[in-house]
Amino acid sequence: MKSRRWRHGVWRGLMPLLLLGASSASALAACPPNEADGKLLTSGPLQLAWRPVLQGNTPVAPTAIPMAGHFALTVQLCEGSSASKAVLKKVDATMPEHRHGMNYQPRIGALGDGRFRVEGLMFHMSGRWRIEFEVRSGEDVLRLTNDVQIR
């Protein structure tokens, strides 16, 4: 059985890493978003920044989303210089020319401070995909879209 002193030492060693992770997450949550936060979409005062991430939380450019490979999105919602109280309700993607969408249903997780993580996306074909973000802000439902070319 491990001693109490050993467990305390482990936590003391992990604490700086946990604090670094928390500060990194809040740095990504900066409002208003900029190019480092990903592609920026706006609707009135609402700003939505999205960025694809691959396994291991590696951020990539929207043009680097892999064909037939799972990826996630990080999404930041801002209003002016502060995090938005709006909620990301749905994310979907379609191929307008082919009149079909993805074969997967994405899952949205709230991270706090207007940040969300969308898991379970896959573009199974090359071509133009339209990503649609559905955001509820009070009584309003906003739909913001962005097209990406997948090779």
N, C-alpha and C positions, 0 to 999 in steps of 0.2 A: 504494500500500500504506500502511495506517495505521501510525503509529508506536507503539512500545511505551508511550510516555508518554500518548498519546491513549486507548489501551485501559485503562490504569491509571486515568485520570481518569474514564472511563465507569463502571468498577466502583466507584470511590470514590463516585460520585454515586448509583449504584443500591443500594449497601449499606444506607443508612438505610431505604430502601423495603422491602428484603428483610427487615431486622430488624423493621420495623413489621408486616409481614405475618405473620412468625413469632410475634410477641407477640400479635397479634390472634387468630390461630388458637388459641394456648394459652389466651387469655382465654375463648374460646368453649368450651374443653375443661374448664372449671372443674367440680369435683365438690364437693359434690353439685350437680346441675343445678337451675336455678331457672326461673321463667317466661320469662326472656329467652332461655333455651336452647330453648324450644319447649314442646310438649305433653309432659307428664310421665306416664309409665306405670311402675308398680312391680310386682315379683313377689319377695316376700321381701326379701333385702338388695339385689337388683338394681334399679337405676333406669335407665330408658331415656327420654331426651329426644329428640324428633324435631321438625324444623322444615322446611317446604317452602321451596325456593328456586327462583326463576325464572331465565331467562337473565341473565347478568351477575352471578350470585350474589346477587340481591336477595332477602332473606328476606321471606316473607309469612306472614300468619296462615293456619292450616289452612282457614278458611272462605273464603279468597281464592284457593284452588287453582283454576286456570281449567279450564273444561270444554273438552275436545278440544284441549288445549295441553300440550306436554311440560313436565315439571317434574322437579326432583330433590329429594332429602331429605338433610338432614344429621342424623346420629344420634350421640348421645353415650351411652355405657354407663358407669355408675358403680356402685360398691359402697361405701356409706358416703361418706367424704370423699375417696376416691381413684378413679382410673380403673380400670375393670374389665378383667380379663384375658379376659372372655367375648368371644365372636366372633359378630358378626351374620352368620348363614348365609343367610338368605333374607328377602325382603320381597315381599309379594303384596297384591293388593287385589281384593275381590269386591263384587258388589251382591247382598246376601242376598235381597231381594225378587224379583230377576230371575234368580237362580241362575246367574250368570255372572261372569267376572272381566275383567281387562284384556286388551287385544289385544297387549300388549307384555310382554317378559320383562325386568325390571329387572336392572341390573348393580351389584354392590356393590364398592366400593373401600375398603380400609383406609387411614386417615390417620394411625394411631398414637394412643397414649394413650386407647384406648377410643372413638375417633372413626371414623365411617364416612361415606361419601357414596354415595347410591343414585341412579343415573342411569337415564333411560329410562322414566319413569312417565308415563302419560296416562290420564285418566278420560274416556272417549269419550261418556258420557251424564250427564245431570243426575240427581240423586237421592242416596240414601244409599249411601256406599261404606264398606266395612270394610277398614282397613289392618291386615295381620298381619305382625308381626315375629317371626322365628324366631331365637332366640339359643341358642348352645351355650356352656354354662358347665361346664367339666370334663366329666363323663359325662352331665350333665343337659341336656335340650333344653326350653327355655321358649318359650311362644308368648304374646305380648302383642298385644292388639288395641285399635284405636281407630276409632270411627265418625266420618265427616265427611260433611256435607251439601254437595253440589256443585250450584250453580245455573247 
